[in-house]
Structure formats: C-alpha cells, structure tokens
Amino acid sequence: MDGGTMWQLTFAICVQVGLLAGFLSHAPATDAEMFPTGQRTSGFGIYYAIAIAAFGGTAGYVFTWIGDARTFGFYAIGLLLIAVATVFFTPETKGKDLTEA
C-alpha cells in the first residue's frame, strides 16, 4: 500500500469507530428504558435476537442474491432508514416510573 491509501483506510476506520461509539455509548440505557422492569429481559432479548437473525444473519445471503455491492448498499441504507424511523418514534421515558407495566 502506498501512503495515501493507508491514510485513507485509517481515516475511514476512525470515522466508523467514532460513529459506532456514538451509538454504543447510550444503547444499553435506551434499550433498558424501552420496557418496564419486569419485561426487560424478554422484551429486549427476543426482539433483538429476531432482528439480528433476520437482518444480520441473512446479510451474506442477500448480498450473494443481489450480486452487486452498489445495490446491496441501497438495501443497507433502506434498513438504516427503518432504524432511524424506529428511533424517531421511540417514546421518551424521562421522569416516568419504569417499574409499572
């Protein structure tokens, strides 16, 4: 690799890690507040496992089926937009008693 390519790769990885840290820093608190105390484990765990299996587990198959990296990028962006809409419509629980159902 020449110097420019290595720096571009390093920069891209730094941007990716920065965005990932922005998500992972508050994700546990957000996930815990989505469900009442008595339902947190099953409420979060079951849906998280289904989403990972449905989208993460089939990503390689979908990529092979589509056969084009550019088209797969649009697939990934579509899923990202669904995730953004989900976050947008997630209710605020500040000041709410989470021990109630």
Beta strands, then each sheet from edge to edge (+ up, - down):
end
